C-alpha cells in the first residue's frame, strides 16, 4: 500500500470517528468500557442472572432484581464503533439473514452463531439466562428475540405495549411528555383495554423475572430505583432545555454519546452524577454563549438512528458552520415546549413523525437530517412523511441520508457528502430569516 | 368442466372493475381490509362487503412520494393503486396491526386519502396464545363493532354476527373441500384453480361465492382426475395476492398441491364454530387461535406442524418459499423453518419476492430447475 493511500485511509478513519466538544461527554467512552468490564466480571459470578433486553424494556425491575442486563442493540453500536462489524454480519448472512434486515439483529445473531466469543469488542455479551423485549418501537424485535431464544435455548419474555396510531384522520397531537419516548404513543383513550394489557404485561415481566431469578421482587427497592431514575430524567430534561439556546451549548455529536447512562443505567448514582455534572457544564456554556462552532449559521434536527460506524458525519455539518442541535430517536423531552410563532396546523401522521416536527419547533431548527435506515421498518416508513410534513407545515427542508445503522457496506460517502453540501446551501439561506424567532439575533 | 371456473377467473382478471360494477348494481358498501386477523364477520354483519386489499404486480409511481423504494413492495403497490384511484369504490378500510409497515400505513391512508369515508385501525396482540390476549382482542373486536355501528348509523345485532359467522364458516368448509381435491395423485384440481377459488373468496360477497363453490364441488368431488401426474409442491409466502407465482410453478411442470399463505390455507383453515352464547367471544377465540402469521409470538411450531401435515396429507415433494423483500416476520423465521423442512426430507427453494418486479425470467428458470430436481 502506498503512503498516500494509507494516509487517505487514516484521514477517512479519523473523519468517521465522531468528535465530542464537551468535557463531561469525553468520559462516555470509559463509562461504556467500564460497563462491559464490570459485566464480564460479574457475569461469571455464581448465581448472577443475566438478561439480554431490548431498548425500551423497563430497566428499573431489572436493577431491583440485580439482573445484569445487556442490550443487543447497544452492543451493535459497540461493534460498529469499536470493532469489525463485518465479522458478525457475514456470519448472520451465511445463516440466512440477508442484508435487507436490521443490522443490530444481524450483529447479535452473528455473535451468537460465532459462539459468543470473548474476543469480541469489549468482551462481548455474556451468555444470558433470559431474553426480554417489548413490542414498542418495532415488531421486528419480536421475531429477532424469538430467534435468539431458539438459538440460545433460553426463555423469552415479550412485553406487549400496543402502539396505537392517533384516533381520527388528522394525525397526531403530541405533548412535551411524548417527546421522552420519541413520540411513541402506547394505548389510547378510546381503547382502554390496550392500556390494561400493558399493565398485565408489566406484571407478567415481573413474574417472569421472579421465576428465572428464583426470588421475589423487592418492591421497596423498585420504588427507590424508579424515584432515582425519575430524577435522572428530570436532569436530562433540564439539559435539553439549555440546548434550545442560540448558539446551542451542546449538539447531538455529544448527545448521542451522552445518552448511554440515561438509557442503560438510569436509576444509578453514576447516571445521576454524570448528568448533574453535564448539566453544570451545559448551563455554563449557555450562560457564556459558547457554541459548538464559532459562528452558528444553521441549526438542524437529526431524525432516526445515527450511522454508528460514521459518527463523524455529524461533525461534518460543524465544518460547514452548522450544528445538529437535537435528535429525536432516543427521546428529547425538555422542560418547556412550543413556540406560538411557529405552531403548525398539524403535527404529522403519528407521534413519531410529530416528535420531529415538534423538535424542529422547540429547538429552533432550520432543517432536518433524516437518517433513512432501509433495514429499519419502524423508522423507514415515517421518514418520507416527516419530510413531507416539515415542508408542508413549516417550510423546513430536510435531507434523507440512506444507510444501515451498523453496516458500513451500505454507505456511499462521496454521494452523501455532495448531497449534504447542496442541502446546507438551502438551509443556510433560510436560517438568515427565522421569522419565528421572538428576537432576531 | 372449466366453465364453472370462469366466474372465479372473471373476478380475478379485473377485481376492481368487477367490484365497482357489483357495488353499482347492488348498492352495497365495500370495506377493504389488510391482514387475515381482521374479523370480517363484523363488517359482513353490518351489511358491508369485506374485500382483501391486494397490490398485484407492477410499477409504483404515485406512492414514491410517500414510501421509498426499499419499503415493502406489497404496501407500496396497494398505496400506489389507492393514490391513482383504483380503490375509489371503497367506503371503508380496516387496517390491522399485522406488521410495522401495515400498522404505520394506517396513518397514510387516514391522512393522505380522501376516501374511503371510514378508516379504522385494529390492534392485534403479538402474543395471540397468551392468557391475557382474549381480553385485549375482544376489546378490539368490540371497538371495531362500535365504530362500524357509528359509521352505518345503526347497531349490529348479535344475531347478524351469528349469521355472518355461519356464512363465513360455510365458506371455510367449502374452501377446505376444494383444497382437498388435491390430495389424490394426480390431483383433481390444479393449484391455479384451487388458489383462484380461495383468493376470489376474499374479493367478493361471500354468500355468492359460496354458491359458485358449491356448484364447482358438485362437479369435481368424487370424479376421477383428468390431470397428469407431476412433482408436487407446497407454496409458503409472506403475501401472494394474484395468480402469477402459482401459475409460474405450474407452468414449470409441477402441481401446487397446498399452501401456507395468509390468502390461502391459513386464511380459511380454522372455523369459528358455535357462536353461542356470545358471538364476539367466539370470533375473538377464532382469530387468536387460528393458524398464526409468523408475526405472532410462538407461531413457529404451529406453522411447522401445519406445513408438515400438509406435506404428509397432500404428498408433497418440495416446498417453495416466496418471501417478499423486507418482510421481517417471515425472514426471521425462515432460517429455522428451512432447517426443519430439510430435516423432514422436503426439498426447499427460496425465492425473494418483489411485487414491483413480479415473476421474471430468472425466477422462472430457478423454479424450472427446482421442479426438474423433484422428478423421481
Interface residues (C-beta under 8 A of the other chain):
Chain A: X95 X96 X97 X98 X100 X101 X102 X105 X135 X138 X139 X140 X142 X143 X144 X146 X147 X150 X158 X160 X162 X163 X164 X165 X166 X168 X169 X170 X171 X190 X191 X192 X193 X194 X196 X197 X200 X201 X204 X349 X350 X353 X372 X374 X377 X378 X380 X381 X382 X383 X384 X385 X388 X400
Chain B: X65 X66 X67 X68 X70 X71 X72 X75 X97 X99 X100 X101 X103 X104 X105 X106 X107 X108 X110 X111 X119 X121 X123 X125 X126 X127 X130 X132 X135 X136 X138 X139 X140 X143 X294 X295 X297 X298 X300 X325 X326 X328 X329 X331 X332 X333 X334 X335 X336 X338 X352
